[in-house]
């Protein structure tokens, strides 16, 4: 794992094109997995967890498969 695999709230907000408060909301609802490195530290999101979050959002937007 490299430092490129760890993202800040601001970086995630920019990638998703949403406000930073929206990212905090995703985290507080449990929709987006994040870690706090210390008690007073800032949140960090692993790129892999963001990719999972995006994948789930895409799947929800596409709806159930017809078949």
N, C-alpha and C positions, 0 to 999 in steps of 0.2 A: 504494500500500500504506500502510495506517495502522498505528499501534501496536496497534489492535484485532485486526489480522491476525496478530500474533505472540503466542504463548502460553508461559507458563512450565510447567515440569513439574507443579507443583501445580495449575495451572488445568486442564491436560489430565487429571490424575488425578481432579479433581472432576467434569469433564464426563463421563468414562468411568465414574465411580463405582468406581474401583479405588485401590489404595494407590500412593503415589509410586514405590515400588520396582518395581511392575509396569510402570509407564511406562518406567523405566530399563531393565528387561528387554526391553521391546518395542524400544527404541532399540538396545540392544547386539546383539540378534538381527537387526537390520536390518528389522524389521517396520514400524517407525515412523521416518520421516525426521525428523532433527533437526539443528540446527547449534549449534556452540559458538562464541560470538562472540570469544573470546580463549582463550589457552592455559589460564588459570586461571578462565575465565568459566563461566557457567552455561549449560545447554542451553536452547535456544528451539525451539519448534515453530511452523511456519507453519500457520495455520488451514486453508489449502487442503490441506496434507499430512495433517492430522488427518482432514479430511473424506474423503480418499482411503482412509486406513486404516480408518475406520469403514465406508465403503462396501464394502471388500473383506471385512471381518468379517461384514457382513450377508449378502453373497453366499455366503460359506463356510457360514454357518449355514443358509441356504436350500437349499443343496445344488444339484446339477445340475438343469437344467430338463428336464422330461419332454416328449417330443414325438415 
